[in-house]
Amino acid sequence: MAFKLTYTDGQESDYDDGTKWEVDGGVLKLGREDGEWSVFVSPGHWATIELGKDTKKKRDDKDDKEDKGEKEDEKSDKDDKDEKSDKGDKDDD
């Protein structure tokens, strides 16, 4: 599972689904395969691990924002039509 690691100094690193990890006694172990760790991070050097920060999620968020923008455009178009209709009614008076 993809994740974001934040270090105690505020630096952030994103890891993809190919990176395996485990916390053992506060030590963060990283590697490409479970049990074959190539990086060990002391508990005094890392602060948080946020799970699920994968590219698919980012892509879905972008699609949601685009959909919301389209809905706002449709609402704006409807408001414009209503205003034109109101102006037409006033001219008839």
PDB file of N, CA, C and O in Angstrom, chain B, residues numbered from 101:
ATOM      1  N   MET B 101       0.846  -1.181   0.000  1.00  0.00           N
ATOM      2  CA  MET B 101       0.000   0.000   0.000  1.00  0.00           C
ATOM      3  C   MET B 101       0.888   1.240   0.000  1.00  0.00           C
ATOM      4  O   MET B 101       1.864   1.306   0.748  1.00  0.00           O
ATOM      5  N   ALA B 102       0.562   2.197  -0.814  1.00  0.00           N
ATOM      6  CA  ALA B 102       1.312   3.452  -0.894  1.00  0.00           C
ATOM      7  C   ALA B 102       1.143   4.225   0.416  1.00  0.00           C
ATOM      8  O   ALA B 102       0.122   4.117   1.095  1.00  0.00           O
ATOM      9  N   PHE B 103       2.172   5.008   0.750  1.00  0.00           N
ATOM     10  CA  PHE B 103       2.107   5.781   1.981  1.00  0.00           C
ATOM     11  C   PHE B 103       3.017   6.989   1.905  1.00  0.00           C
ATOM     12  O   PHE B 103       3.902   7.075   1.054  1.00  0.00           O
ATOM     13  N   LYS B 104       2.777   7.935   2.828  1.00  0.00           N
ATOM     14  CA  LYS B 104       3.625   9.115   2.947  1.00  0.00           C
ATOM     15  C   LYS B 104       4.259   9.083   4.332  1.00  0.00           C
ATOM     16  O   LYS B 104       3.576   8.901   5.340  1.00  0.00           O
ATOM     17  N   LEU B 105       5.555   9.262   4.363  1.00  0.00           N
ATOM     18  CA  LEU B 105       6.314   9.274   5.608  1.00  0.00           C
ATOM     19  C   LEU B 105       6.743  10.709   5.900  1.00  0.00           C
ATOM     20  O   LEU B 105       7.338  11.371   5.050  1.00  0.00           O
ATOM     21  N   THR B 106       6.440  11.184   7.101  1.00  0.00           N
ATOM     22  CA  THR B 106       6.869  12.513   7.525  1.00  0.00           C
ATOM     23  C   THR B 106       7.917  12.347   8.613  1.00  0.00           C
ATOM     24  O   THR B 106       7.697  11.659   9.610  1.00  0.00           O
ATOM     25  N   TYR B 107       9.051  12.985   8.407  1.00  0.00           N
ATOM     26  CA  TYR B 107      10.140  12.928   9.371  1.00  0.00           C
ATOM     27  C   TYR B 107       9.965  14.009  10.425  1.00  0.00           C
ATOM     28  O   TYR B 107       9.177  14.936  10.235  1.00  0.00           O
ATOM     29  N   THR B 108      10.689  13.901  11.532  1.00  0.00           N
ATOM     30  CA  THR B 108      10.552  14.862  12.628  1.00  0.00           C
ATOM     31  C   THR B 108      10.961  16.270  12.221  1.00  0.00           C
ATOM     32  O   THR B 108      10.524  17.234  12.850  1.00  0.00           O
ATOM     33  N   ASP B 109      11.786  16.421  11.189  1.00  0.00           N
ATOM     34  CA  ASP B 109      12.191  17.758  10.738  1.00  0.00           C
ATOM     35  C   ASP B 109      11.186  18.364   9.744  1.00  0.00           C
ATOM     36  O   ASP B 109      11.394  19.469   9.243  1.00  0.00           O
ATOM     37  N   GLY B 110      10.088  17.626   9.460  1.00  0.00           N
ATOM     38  CA  GLY B 110       9.052  18.131   8.570  1.00  0.00           C
ATOM     39  C   GLY B 110       9.172  17.654   7.135  1.00  0.00           C
ATOM     40  O   GLY B 110       8.240  17.832   6.351  1.00  0.00           O
ATOM     41  N   GLN B 111      10.285  17.056   6.775  1.00  0.00           N
ATOM     42  CA  GLN B 111      10.459  16.537   5.413  1.00  0.00           C
ATOM     43  C   GLN B 111       9.467  15.397   5.183  1.00  0.00           C
ATOM     44  O   GLN B 111       9.223  14.585   6.075  1.00  0.00           O
ATOM     45  N   GLU B 112       8.900  15.346   3.976  1.00  0.00           N
ATOM     46  CA  GLU B 112       7.953  14.298   3.618  1.00  0.00           C
ATOM     47  C   GLU B 112       8.473  13.498   2.436  1.00  0.00           C
ATOM     48  O   GLU B 112       9.097  14.047   1.528  1.00  0.00           O
ATOM     49  N   SER B 113       8.208  12.189   2.454  1.00  0.00           N
ATOM     50  CA  SER B 113       8.578  11.310   1.346  1.00  0.00           C
ATOM     51  C   SER B 113       7.388  10.429   1.007  1.00  0.00           C
ATOM     52  O   SER B 113       6.773   9.840   1.895  1.00  0.00           O
ATOM     53  N   ASP B 114       7.062  10.339  -0.283  1.00  0.00           N
ATOM     54  CA  ASP B 114       5.989   9.470  -0.748  1.00  0.00           C
ATOM     55  C   ASP B 114       6.582   8.162  -1.248  1.00  0.00           C
ATOM     56  O   ASP B 114       7.596   8.153  -1.946  1.00  0.00           O
ATOM     57  N   TYR B 115       5.937   7.057  -0.883  1.00  0.00           N
ATOM     58  CA  TYR B 115       6.378   5.731  -1.304  1.00  0.00           C
ATOM     59  C   TYR B 115       5.241   5.053  -2.046  1.00  0.00           C
ATOM     60  O   TYR B 115       4.072   5.223  -1.700  1.00  0.00           O
ATOM     61  N   ASP B 116       5.592   4.278  -3.074  1.00  0.00           N
ATOM     62  CA  ASP B 116       4.577   3.611  -3.881  1.00  0.00           C
ATOM     63  C   ASP B 116       4.191   2.260  -3.286  1.00  0.00           C
ATOM     64  O   ASP B 116       4.677   1.859  -2.228  1.00  0.00           O
ATOM     65  N   ASP B 117       3.301   1.569  -4.004  1.00  0.00           N
ATOM     66  CA  ASP B 117       2.815   0.271  -3.545  1.00  0.00           C
ATOM     67  C   ASP B 117       3.912  -0.784  -3.480  1.00  0.00           C
ATOM     68  O   ASP B 117       3.754  -1.794  -2.794  1.00  0.00           O
ATOM     69  N   GLY B 118       5.024  -0.568  -4.182  1.00  0.00           N
ATOM     70  CA  GLY B 118       6.114  -1.544  -4.199  1.00  0.00           C
ATOM     71  C   GLY B 118       6.969  -1.536  -2.942  1.00  0.00           C
ATOM     72  O   GLY B 118       7.772  -2.447  -2.739  1.00  0.00           O
ATOM     73  N   THR B 119       6.815  -0.535  -2.104  1.00  0.00           N
ATOM     74  CA  THR B 119       7.620  -0.450  -0.882  1.00  0.00           C
ATOM     75  C   THR B 119       6.877  -1.102   0.273  1.00  0.00           C
ATOM     76  O   THR B 119       5.745  -0.733   0.587  1.00  0.00           O
ATOM     77  N   LYS B 120       7.520  -2.063   0.894  1.00  0.00           N
ATOM     78  CA  LYS B 120       6.959  -2.734   2.071  1.00  0.00           C
ATOM     79  C   LYS B 120       7.554  -2.070   3.311  1.00  0.00           C
ATOM     80  O   LYS B 120       8.671  -1.555   3.281  1.00  0.00           O
ATOM     81  N   TRP B 121       6.790  -2.093   4.398  1.00  0.00           N
ATOM     82  CA  TRP B 121       7.293  -1.473   5.620  1.00  0.00           C
ATOM     83  C   TRP B 121       6.729  -2.180   6.844  1.00  0.00           C
ATOM     84  O   TRP B 121       5.731  -2.898   6.780  1.00  0.00           O
ATOM     85  N   GLU B 122       7.408  -1.946   7.960  1.00  0.00           N
ATOM     86  CA  GLU B 122       7.004  -2.535   9.229  1.00  0.00           C
ATOM     87  C   GLU B 122       7.591  -1.675  10.338  1.00  0.00           C
ATOM     88  O   GLU B 122       8.688  -1.134  10.196  1.00  0.00           O
ATOM     89  N   VAL B 123       6.862  -1.548  11.441  1.00  0.00           N
ATOM     90  CA  VAL B 123       7.395  -0.851  12.614  1.00  0.00           C
ATOM     91  C   VAL B 123       7.636  -1.907  13.678  1.00  0.00           C
ATOM     92  O   VAL B 123       6.726  -2.650  14.046  1.00  0.00           O
ATOM     93  N   ASP B 124       8.863  -1.969  14.168  1.00  0.00           N
ATOM     94  CA  ASP B 124       9.248  -2.954  15.163  1.00  0.00           C
ATOM     95  C   ASP B 124       9.948  -2.232  16.303  1.00  0.00           C
ATOM     96  O   ASP B 124      11.095  -1.809  16.157  1.00  0.00           O
ATOM     97  N   GLY B 125       9.278  -2.088  17.425  1.00  0.00           N
ATOM     98  CA  GLY B 125       9.876  -1.401  18.567  1.00  0.00           C
ATOM     99  C   GLY B 125      10.161   0.070  18.280  1.00  0.00           C
ATOM    100  O   GLY B 125      11.098   0.648  18.831  1.00  0.00           O
ATOM    101  N   GLY B 126       9.350   0.667  17.418  1.00  0.00           N
ATOM    102  CA  GLY B 126       9.534   2.072  17.057  1.00  0.00           C
ATOM    103  C   GLY B 126      10.439   2.287  15.857  1.00  0.00           C
ATOM    104  O   GLY B 126      10.462   3.376  15.285  1.00  0.00           O
ATOM    105  N   VAL B 127      11.192   1.251  15.467  1.00  0.00           N
ATOM    106  CA  VAL B 127      12.075   1.355  14.304  1.00  0.00           C
ATOM    107  C   VAL B 127      11.256   1.067  13.050  1.00  0.00           C
ATOM    108  O   VAL B 127      10.601   0.030  12.949  1.00  0.00           O
ATOM    109  N   LEU B 128      11.299   1.992  12.100  1.00  0.00           N
ATOM    110  CA  LEU B 128      10.613   1.803  10.832  1.00  0.00           C
ATOM    111  C   LEU B 128      11.548   1.067   9.883  1.00  0.00           C
ATOM    112  O   LEU B 128      12.668   1.510   9.625  1.00  0.00           O
ATOM    113  N   LYS B 129      11.072  -0.062   9.368  1.00  0.00           N
ATOM    114  CA  LYS B 129      11.860  -0.873   8.441  1.00  0.00           C
ATOM    115  C   LYS B 129      11.228  -0.769   7.058  1.00  0.00           C
ATOM    116  O   LYS B 129      10.020  -0.954   6.912  1.00  0.00           O
ATOM    117  N   LEU B 130      12.044  -0.472   6.037  1.00  0.00           N
ATOM    118  CA  LEU B 130      11.573  -0.338   4.663  1.00  0.00           C
ATOM    119  C   LEU B 130      12.328  -1.280   3.744  1.00  0.00           C
ATOM    120  O   LEU B 130      13.514  -1.538   3.947  1.00  0.00           O
ATOM    121  N   GLY B 131      11.638  -1.795   2.729  1.00  0.00           N
ATOM    122  CA  GLY B 131      12.285  -2.651   1.746  1.00  0.00           C
ATOM    123  C   GLY B 131      11.341  -2.980   0.610  1.00  0.00           C
ATOM    124  O   GLY B 131      10.174  -2.587   0.627  1.00  0.00           O
ATOM    125  N   ARG B 132      11.843  -3.698  -0.372  1.00  0.00           N
ATOM    126  CA  ARG B 132      11.029  -4.088  -1.528  1.00  0.00           C
ATOM    127  C   ARG B 132      10.262  -5.391  -1.283  1.00  0.00           C
ATOM    128  O   ARG B 132       9.293  -5.685  -1.981  1.00  0.00           O
ATOM    129  N   GLU B 133      10.702  -6.171  -0.287  1.00  0.00           N
ATOM    130  CA  GLU B 133      10.019  -7.419   0.058  1.00  0.00           C
ATOM    131  C   GLU B 133       9.896  -7.516   1.558  1.00  0.00           C
ATOM    132  O   GLU B 133      10.789  -7.084   2.287  1.00  0.00           O
ATOM    133  N   ASP B 134       8.772  -8.093   2.039  1.00  0.00           N
ATOM    134  CA  ASP B 134       8.584  -8.289   3.473  1.00  0.00           C
ATOM    135  C   ASP B 134       9.728  -9.110   4.050  1.00  0.00           C
ATOM    136  O   ASP B 134      10.095 -10.155   3.511  1.00  0.00           O
ATOM    137  N   GLY B 135      10.280  -8.625   5.148  1.00  0.00           N
ATOM    138  CA  GLY B 135      11.348  -9.361   5.820  1.00  0.00           C
ATOM    139  C   GLY B 135      12.739  -9.095   5.279  1.00  0.00           C
ATOM    140  O   GLY B 135      13.721  -9.451   5.930  1.00  0.00           O
ATOM    141  N   GLU B 136      12.855  -8.489   4.123  1.00  0.00           N
ATOM    142  CA  GLU B 136      14.162  -8.159   3.541  1.00  0.00           C
ATOM    143  C   GLU B 136      14.305  -6.643   3.530  1.00  0.00           C
ATOM    144  O   GLU B 136      14.155  -5.996   2.493  1.00  0.00           O
ATOM    145  N   TRP B 137      14.599  -6.091   4.702  1.00  0.00           N
ATOM    146  CA  TRP B 137      14.633  -4.639   4.901  1.00  0.00           C
ATOM    147  C   TRP B 137      15.966  -4.059   4.465  1.00  0.00           C
ATOM    148  O   TRP B 137      17.024  -4.605   4.776  1.00  0.00           O
ATOM    149  N   SER B 138      15.908  -2.955   3.748  1.00  0.00           N
ATOM    150  CA  SER B 138      17.136  -2.303   3.290  1.00  0.00           C
ATOM    151  C   SER B 138      17.345  -0.942   3.964  1.00  0.00           C
ATOM    152  O   SER B 138      18.442  -0.386   3.919  1.00  0.00           O
ATOM    153  N   VAL B 139      16.285  -0.410   4.588  1.00  0.00           N
ATOM    154  CA  VAL B 139      16.382   0.888   5.258  1.00  0.00           C
ATOM    155  C   VAL B 139      15.765   0.769   6.644  1.00  0.00           C
ATOM    156  O   VAL B 139      14.671   0.227   6.798  1.00  0.00           O
ATOM    157  N   PHE B 140      16.471   1.279   7.654  1.00  0.00           N
ATOM    158  CA  PHE B 140      15.970   1.316   9.020  1.00  0.00           C
ATOM    159  C   PHE B 140      15.953   2.774   9.481  1.00  0.00           C
ATOM    160  O   PHE B 140      16.965   3.469   9.398  1.00  0.00           O
ATOM    161  N   VAL B 141      14.783   3.237   9.974  1.00  0.00           N
ATOM    162  CA  VAL B 141      14.662   4.620  10.414  1.00  0.00           C
ATOM    163  C   VAL B 141      14.395   4.621  11.917  1.00  0.00           C
ATOM    164  O   VAL B 141      13.429   4.022  12.390  1.00  0.00           O
ATOM    165  N   SER B 142      15.259   5.299  12.651  1.00  0.00           N
ATOM    166  CA  SER B 142      15.169   5.383  14.103  1.00  0.00           C
ATOM    167  C   SER B 142      13.864   6.060  14.532  1.00  0.00           C
ATOM    168  O   SER B 142      13.377   6.947  13.832  1.00  0.00           O
ATOM    169  N   PRO B 143      13.294   5.657  15.668  1.00  0.00           N
ATOM    170  CA  PRO B 143      12.061   6.286  16.136  1.00  0.00           C
ATOM    171  C   PRO B 143      12.217   7.786  16.388  1.00  0.00           C
ATOM    172  O   PRO B 143      11.220   8.509  16.391  1.00  0.00           O
ATOM    173  N   GLY B 144      13.424   8.262  16.595  1.00  0.00           N
ATOM    174  CA  GLY B 144      13.665   9.682  16.808  1.00  0.00           C
ATOM    175  C   GLY B 144      13.724  10.484  15.516  1.00  0.00           C
ATOM    176  O   GLY B 144      13.847  11.708  15.551  1.00  0.00           O
ATOM    177  N   HIS B 145      13.637   9.799  14.367  1.00  0.00           N
ATOM    178  CA  HIS B 145      13.762  10.496  13.079  1.00  0.00           C
ATOM    179  C   HIS B 145      12.488  10.527  12.243  1.00  0.00           C
ATOM    180  O   HIS B 145      12.404  11.309  11.296  1.00  0.00           O
ATOM    181  N   TRP B 146      11.497   9.702  12.564  1.00  0.00           N
ATOM    182  CA  TRP B 146      10.253   9.756  11.798  1.00  0.00           C
ATOM    183  C   TRP B 146       9.101  10.119  12.728  1.00  0.00           C
ATOM    184  O   TRP B 146       9.093   9.764  13.907  1.00  0.00           O
ATOM    185  N   ALA B 147       8.111  10.848  12.157  1.00  0.00           N
ATOM    186  CA  ALA B 147       7.008  11.346  12.974  1.00  0.00           C
ATOM    187  C   ALA B 147       5.684  10.645  12.662  1.00  0.00           C
ATOM    188  O   ALA B 147       5.015  10.157  13.573  1.00  0.00           O
ATOM    189  N   THR B 148       5.299  10.591  11.380  1.00  0.00           N
ATOM    190  CA  THR B 148       4.009   9.984  11.030  1.00  0.00           C
ATOM    191  C   THR B 148       4.106   9.173   9.743  1.00  0.00           C
ATOM    192  O   THR B 148       4.983   9.384   8.906  1.00  0.00           O
ATOM    193  N   ILE B 149       3.166   8.236   9.621  1.00  0.00           N
ATOM    194  CA  ILE B 149       2.982   7.465   8.396  1.00  0.00           C
ATOM    195  C   ILE B 149       1.518   7.629   8.010  1.00  0.00           C
ATOM    196  O   ILE B 149       0.624   7.312   8.795  1.00  0.00           O
ATOM    197  N   GLU B 150       1.276   8.122   6.803  1.00  0.00           N
ATOM    198  CA  GLU B 150      -0.087   8.285   6.300  1.00  0.00           C
ATOM    199  C   GLU B 150      -0.308   7.261   5.199  1.00  0.00           C
ATOM    200  O   GLU B 150       0.394   7.272   4.187  1.00  0.00           O
ATOM    201  N   LEU B 151      -1.272   6.385   5.388  1.00  0.00           N
ATOM    202  CA  LEU B 151      -1.540   5.323   4.425  1.00  0.00           C
ATOM    203  C   LEU B 151      -2.470   5.778   3.317  1.00  0.00           C
ATOM    204  O   LEU B 151      -3.274   6.693   3.492  1.00  0.00           O
ATOM    205  N   GLY B 152      -2.343   5.121   2.175  1.00  0.00           N
ATOM    206  CA  GLY B 152      -3.285   5.314   1.087  1.00  0.00           C
ATOM    207  C   GLY B 152      -3.032   6.518   0.217  1.00  0.00           C
ATOM    208  O   GLY B 152      -3.954   6.961  -0.468  1.00  0.00           O
ATOM    209  N   LYS B 153      -1.853   7.067   0.203  1.00  0.00           N
ATOM    210  CA  LYS B 153      -1.537   8.205  -0.664  1.00  0.00           C
ATOM    211  C   LYS B 153      -1.050   7.690  -2.006  1.00  0.00           C
ATOM    212  O   LYS B 153       0.131   7.805  -2.333  1.00  0.00           O
ATOM    213  N   ASP B 154      -1.987   7.109  -2.802  1.00  0.00           N
ATOM    214  CA  ASP B 154      -1.576   6.582  -4.101  1.00  0.00           C
ATOM    215  C   ASP B 154      -2.057   7.478  -5.231  1.00  0.00           C
ATOM    216  O   ASP B 154      -2.901   8.351  -5.024  1.00  0.00           O
ATOM    217  N   THR B 155      -1.526   7.265  -6.414  1.00  0.00           N
ATOM    218  CA  THR B 155      -1.831   8.130  -7.549  1.00  0.00           C
ATOM    219  C   THR B 155      -3.273   7.969  -7.994  1.00  0.00           C
ATOM    220  O   THR B 155      -3.850   8.923  -8.515  1.00  0.00           O
ATOM    221  N   LYS B 156      -3.876   6.812  -7.813  1.00  0.00           N
ATOM    222  CA  LYS B 156      -5.268   6.613  -8.206  1.00  0.00           C
ATOM    223  C   LYS B 156      -6.159   7.545  -7.398  1.00  0.00           C
ATOM    224  O   LYS B 156      -7.085   8.142  -7.947  1.00  0.00           O
ATOM    225  N   LYS B 157      -5.897   7.676  -6.123  1.00  0.00           N
ATOM    226  CA  LYS B 157      -6.695   8.561  -5.276  1.00  0.00           C
ATOM    227  C   LYS B 157      -6.561  10.003  -5.749  1.00  0.00           C
ATOM    228  O   LYS B 157      -7.556  10.725  -5.818  1.00  0.00           O
ATOM    229  N   LYS B 158      -5.355  10.425  -6.073  1.00  0.00           N
ATOM    230  CA  LYS B 158      -5.149  11.788  -6.547  1.00  0.00           C
ATOM    231  C   LYS B 158      -5.911  12.020  -7.840  1.00  0.00           C
ATOM    232  O   LYS B 158      -6.491  13.086  -8.044  1.00  0.00           O
ATOM    233  N   ARG B 159      -5.910  11.027  -8.708  1.00  0.00           N
ATOM    234  CA  ARG B 159      -6.612  11.138  -9.977  1.00  0.00           C
ATOM    235  C   ARG B 159      -8.114  11.245  -9.727  1.00  0.00           C
ATOM    236  O   ARG B 159      -8.785  12.047 -10.378  1.00  0.00           O
ATOM    237  N   ASP B 160      -8.663  10.448  -8.790  1.00  0.00           N
ATOM    238  CA  ASP B 160     -10.080  10.508  -8.468  1.00  0.00           C
ATOM    239  C   ASP B 160     -10.448  11.871  -7.908  1.00  0.00           C
ATOM    240  O   ASP B 160     -11.495  12.414  -8.261  1.00  0.00           O
ATOM    241  N   ASP B 161      -9.613  12.437  -7.045  1.00  0.00           N
ATOM    242  CA  ASP B 161      -9.864  13.764  -6.486  1.00  0.00           C
ATOM    243  C   ASP B 161      -9.921  14.801  -7.593  1.00  0.00           C
ATOM    244  O   ASP B 161     -10.773  15.689  -7.567  1.00  0.00           O
ATOM    245  N   LYS B 162      -9.024  14.699  -8.564  1.00  0.00           N
ATOM    246  CA  LYS B 162      -8.994  15.650  -9.674  1.00  0.00           C
ATOM    247  C   LYS B 162     -10.286  15.544 -10.482  1.00  0.00           C
ATOM    248  O   LYS B 162     -10.861  16.559 -10.875  1.00  0.00           O
ATOM    249  N   ASP B 163     -10.743  14.308 -10.729  1.00  0.00           N
ATOM    250  CA  ASP B 163     -11.983  14.106 -11.473  1.00  0.00           C
ATOM    251  C   ASP B 163     -13.165  14.713 -10.724  1.00  0.00           C
ATOM    252  O   ASP B 163     -14.041  15.322 -11.337  1.00  0.00           O
ATOM    253  N   ASP B 164     -13.195  14.548  -9.386  1.00  0.00           N
ATOM    254  CA  ASP B 164     -14.271  15.124  -8.584  1.00  0.00           C
ATOM    255  C   ASP B 164     -14.283  16.635  -8.694  1.00  0.00           C
ATOM    256  O   ASP B 164     -15.350  17.241  -8.799  1.00  0.00           O
ATOM    257  N   LYS B 165     -13.109  17.254  -8.670  1.00  0.00           N
ATOM    258  CA  LYS B 165     -13.014  18.708  -8.773  1.00  0.00           C
ATOM    259  C   LYS B 165     -13.501  19.169 -10.138  1.00  0.00           C
ATOM    260  O   LYS B 165     -14.184  20.188 -10.242  1.00  0.00           O
ATOM    261  N   GLU B 166     -13.155  18.425 -11.187  1.00  0.00           N
ATOM    262  CA  GLU B 166     -13.596  18.786 -12.533  1.00  0.00           C
ATOM    263  C   GLU B 166     -15.108  18.676 -12.639  1.00  0.00           C
ATOM    264  O   GLU B 166     -15.752  19.540 -13.234  1.00  0.00           O
ATOM    265  N   ASP B 167     -15.694  17.601 -12.059  1.00  0.00           N
ATOM    266  CA  ASP B 167     -17.143  17.437 -12.070  1.00  0.00           C
ATOM    267  C   ASP B 167     -17.811  18.588 -11.338  1.00  0.00           C
ATOM    268  O   ASP B 167     -18.821  19.114 -11.806  1.00  0.00           O
ATOM    269  N   LYS B 168     -17.270  18.981 -10.210  1.00  0.00           N
ATOM    270  CA  LYS B 168     -17.825  20.083  -9.428  1.00  0.00           C
ATOM    271  C   LYS B 168     -17.772  21.372 -10.243  1.00  0.00           C
ATOM    272  O   LYS B 168     -18.722  22.155 -10.223  1.00  0.00           O
ATOM    273  N   GLY B 169     -16.680  21.598 -10.955  1.00  0.00           N
ATOM    274  CA  GLY B 169     -16.544  22.788 -11.792  1.00  0.00           C
ATOM    275  C   GLY B 169     -17.600  22.817 -12.879  1.00  0.00           C
ATOM    276  O   GLY B 169     -18.139  23.880 -13.188  1.00  0.00           O
ATOM    277  N   GLU B 170     -17.911  21.649 -13.475  1.00  0.00           N
ATOM    278  CA  GLU B 170     -18.936  21.583 -14.511  1.00  0.00           C
ATOM    279  C   GLU B 170     -20.301  21.914 -13.928  1.00  0.00           C
ATOM    280  O   GLU B 170     -21.093  22.608 -14.566  1.00  0.00           O
ATOM    281  N   LYS B 171     -20.588  21.425 -12.720  1.00  0.00           N
ATOM    282  CA  LYS B 171     -21.869  21.707 -12.086  1.00  0.00           C
ATOM    283  C   LYS B 171     -21.992  23.195 -11.785  1.00  0.00           C
ATOM    284  O   LYS B 171     -23.065  23.773 -11.957  1.00  0.00           O
ATOM    285  N   GLU B 172     -20.906  23.821 -11.338  1.00  0.00           N
ATOM    286  CA  GLU B 172     -20.932  25.254 -11.054  1.00  0.00           C
ATOM    287  C   GLU B 172     -21.168  26.046 -12.342  1.00  0.00           C
ATOM    288  O   GLU B 172     -21.875  27.054 -12.328  1.00  0.00           O
ATOM    289  N   ASP B 173     -20.580  25.596 -13.458  1.00  0.00           N
ATOM    290  CA  ASP B 173     -20.789  26.250 -14.751  1.00  0.00           C
ATOM    291  C   ASP B 173     -22.256  26.153 -15.162  1.00  0.00           C
ATOM    292  O   ASP B 173     -22.835  27.124 -15.649  1.00  0.00           O
ATOM    293  N   GLU B 174     -22.865  24.960 -14.961  1.00  0.00           N
ATOM    294  CA  GLU B 174     -24.267  24.779 -15.308  1.00  0.00           C
ATOM    295  C   GLU B 174     -25.148  25.697 -14.470  1.00  0.00           C
ATOM    296  O   GLU B 174     -26.093  26.293 -14.989  1.00  0.00           O
ATOM    297  N   LYS B 175     -24.846  25.817 -13.176  1.00  0.00           N
ATOM    298  CA  LYS B 175     -25.611  26.682 -12.284  1.00  0.00           C
ATOM    299  C   LYS B 175     -25.474  28.137 -12.735  1.00  0.00           C
ATOM    300  O   LYS B 175     -26.458  28.876 -12.744  1.00  0.00           O
ATOM    301  N   SER B 176     -24.282  28.543 -13.103  1.00  0.00           N
ATOM    302  CA  SER B 176     -24.032  29.904 -13.563  1.00  0.00           C
ATOM    303  C   SER B 176     -24.832  30.192 -14.835  1.00  0.00           C
ATOM    304  O   SER B 176     -25.407  31.271 -14.981  1.00  0.00           O
ATOM    305  N   ASP B 177     -24.865  29.230 -15.748  1.00  0.00           N
ATOM    306  CA  ASP B 177     -25.633  29.392 -16.989  1.00  0.00           C
ATOM    307  C   ASP B 177     -27.118  29.561 -16.678  1.00  0.00           C
ATOM    308  O   ASP B 177     -27.794  30.388 -17.290  1.00  0.00           O
ATOM    309  N   LYS B 178     -27.626  28.773 -15.722  1.00  0.00           N
ATOM    310  CA  LYS B 178     -29.032  28.856 -15.339  1.00  0.00           C
ATOM    311  C   LYS B 178     -29.320  30.224 -14.732  1.00  0.00           C
ATOM    312  O   LYS B 178     -30.339  30.837 -15.052  1.00  0.00           O
ATOM    313  N   ASP B 179     -28.436  30.713 -13.860  1.00  0.00           N
ATOM    314  CA  ASP B 179     -28.607  32.031 -13.243  1.00  0.00           C
ATOM    315  C   ASP B 179     -28.639  33.124 -14.304  1.00  0.00           C
ATOM    316  O   ASP B 179     -29.442  34.054 -14.219  1.00  0.00           O
ATOM    317  N   ASP B 180     -27.762  33.013 -15.309  1.00  0.00           N
ATOM    318  CA  ASP B 180     -27.724  33.997 -16.392  1.00  0.00           C
ATOM    319  C   ASP B 180     -29.050  34.016 -17.149  1.00  0.00           C
ATOM    320  O   ASP B 180     -29.557  35.085 -17.487  1.00  0.00           O
ATOM    321  N   LYS B 181     -29.611  32.837 -17.415  1.00  0.00           N
ATOM    322  CA  LYS B 181     -30.885  32.746 -18.126  1.00  0.00           C
ATOM    323  C   LYS B 181     -32.001  33.368 -17.299  1.00  0.00           C
ATOM    324  O   LYS B 181     -32.858  34.068 -17.840  1.00  0.00           O
ATOM    325  N   ASP B 182     -31.997  33.116 -15.974  1.00  0.00           N
ATOM    326  CA  ASP B 182     -33.011  33.686 -15.093  1.00  0.00           C
ATOM    327  C   ASP B 182     -32.938  35.203 -15.084  1.00  0.00           C
ATOM    328  O   ASP B 182     -33.969  35.877 -15.098  1.00  0.00           O
ATOM    329  N   GLU B 183     -31.724  35.745 -15.059  1.00  0.00           N
ATOM    330  CA  GLU B 183     -31.550  37.194 -15.060  1.00  0.00           C
ATOM    331  C   GLU B 183     -32.070  37.801 -16.358  1.00  0.00           C
ATOM    332  O   GLU B 183     -32.714  38.849 -16.334  1.00  0.00           O
ATOM    333  N   LYS B 184     -31.803  37.164 -17.475  1.00  0.00           N
ATOM    334  CA  LYS B 184     -32.278  37.658 -18.769  1.00  0.00           C
ATOM    335  C   LYS B 184     -33.801  37.629 -18.816  1.00  0.00           C
ATOM    336  O   LYS B 184     -34.430  38.540 -19.354  1.00  0.00           O
ATOM    337  N   SER B 185     -34.388  36.580 -18.250  1.00  0.00           N
ATOM    338  CA  SER B 185     -35.836  36.453 -18.221  1.00  0.00           C
ATOM    339  C   SER B 185     -36.446  37.561 -17.370  1.00  0.00           C
ATOM    340  O   SER B 185     -37.459  38.145 -17.752  1.00  0.00           O
ATOM    341  N   ASP B 186     -35.837  37.857 -16.215  1.00  0.00           N
ATOM    342  CA  ASP B 186     -36.315  38.921 -15.336  1.00  0.00           C
ATOM    343  C   ASP B 186     -36.245  40.273 -16.041  1.00  0.00           C
ATOM    344  O   ASP B 186     -37.169  41.076 -15.916  1.00  0.00           O
ATOM    345  N   LYS B 187     -35.179  40.536 -16.770  1.00  0.00           N
ATOM    346  CA  LYS B 187     -35.025  41.791 -17.483  1.00  0.00           C
ATOM    347  C   LYS B 187     -36.084  41.930 -18.557  1.00  0.00           C
ATOM    348  O   LYS B 187     -36.598  43.023 -18.792  1.00  0.00           O
ATOM    349  N   GLY B 188     -36.412  40.820 -19.212  1.00  0.00           N
ATOM    350  CA  GLY B 188     -37.437  40.830 -20.244  1.00  0.00           C
ATOM    351  C   GLY B 188     -38.803  41.170 -19.665  1.00  0.00           C
ATOM    352  O   GLY B 188     -39.583  41.894 -20.283  1.00  0.00           O
ATOM    353  N   ASP B 189     -39.092  40.641 -18.466  1.00  0.00           N
ATOM    354  CA  ASP B 189     -40.352  40.922 -17.804  1.00  0.00           C
ATOM    355  C   ASP B 189     -40.461  42.395 -17.427  1.00  0.00           C
ATOM    356  O   ASP B 189     -41.541  42.975 -17.540  1.00  0.00           O
ATOM    357  N   LYS B 190     -39.372  43.011 -16.985  1.00  0.00           N
ATOM    358  CA  LYS B 190     -39.365  44.414 -16.569  1.00  0.00           C
ATOM    359  C   LYS B 190     -39.583  45.321 -17.776  1.00  0.00           C
ATOM    360  O   LYS B 190     -40.224  46.364 -17.653  1.00  0.00           O
ATOM    361  N   ASP B 191     -39.065  44.942 -18.930  1.00  0.00           N
ATOM    362  CA  ASP B 191     -39.219  45.754 -20.142  1.00  0.00           C
ATOM    363  C   ASP B 191     -40.680  45.813 -20.571  1.00  0.00           C
ATOM    364  O   ASP B 191     -41.106  46.793 -21.182  1.00  0.00           O
ATOM    365  N   ASP B 192     -41.455  44.769 -20.256  1.00  0.00           N
ATOM    366  CA  ASP B 192     -42.867  44.720 -20.648  1.00  0.00           C
ATOM    367  C   ASP B 192     -43.722  45.682 -19.839  1.00  0.00           C
ATOM    368  O   ASP B 192     -44.827  46.024 -20.261  1.00  0.00           O
ATOM    369  N   ASP B 193     -43.229  46.128 -18.673  1.00  0.00           N
ATOM    370  CA  ASP B 193     -44.010  47.010 -17.784  1.00  0.00           C
ATOM    371  C   ASP B 193     -44.167  48.348 -18.331  1.00  0.00           C
ATOM    372  O   ASP B 193     -44.796  49.201 -17.704  1.00  0.00           O
TER     373      ASP B 193
END
